[in-house]
Amino acid sequence: MLARLAPALDKAHTEGIIHRDIKPANILFDEDGNPYLSDFGIVKLTHADTTLTGTADTIGTPAYMSLEQARTEKDLDGRSDIYSLVVILFEMLTGEQPYKADTPVGMVVAHIQDPIPHIAEKRADLPATTQKIIDKGLAKDRADRFHTSQELVDALRMLATRIEQGGKETIDAFVTELVDKKRDKSPSTDSNANCCYYFHTRRASNYPH
């Protein structure tokens, strides 16, 4: 799913379009199971509960909102959407959102102040290197995050390939190299990419489509 969405999201970012509300409810599937992002250009949200809020300055969903978006910083870029995408990844893998709170404000504070959760506490069967991907994707400083959605997908693909081939040291070495790598080339704009890879999980049925 992420591999299908990544090129489209990166294309939007290269056009200066920041979604600002990446969340499961805004990912729609056609009859063939192909995912699509919806609700580009949201300018107002009227609901205000523990998962949704919107004001003239703050637009988005606290459970999936990046720190800089929550702070209403004016210079948002694509890394804000990528943060939200990794929140969805965490939820796909564990069946739970990475941060919890009883109110929208509490959720925002949790994203800003709480440490990045350890995915092994929810999924001990995943390779330890998975945490490197989560750490990079949810980094408090956006300069430390993946620069494009495709970089995130590449890291996940490489991890999946190395898992199939076996060898913990090999997994660690290859994924660490990719996660730490600084890329200079422009994001892919191939909107026809249709790989629907994501980690197989026993909790997949709990993920809200």
Secondary structure, DSSP 4 states (H G I P E B T S, - for coil): -HHHHHHHHHHHHHTT---S--SGGGEEE-TT--EEE--TT-------SSS-EE-SS-EE-GGG--HHHHTT-S---HHHHHHHHHHHHHHHHHSS-S---SSHHHHHHHHHHSPPP-GGGT-TTS-TTHHHHHHHHT-SSGGGS-SSHHHHHHHHHHHHHHHHH--HHHHHHHHHHHHH----SPPP--TT---------TTGGGS--
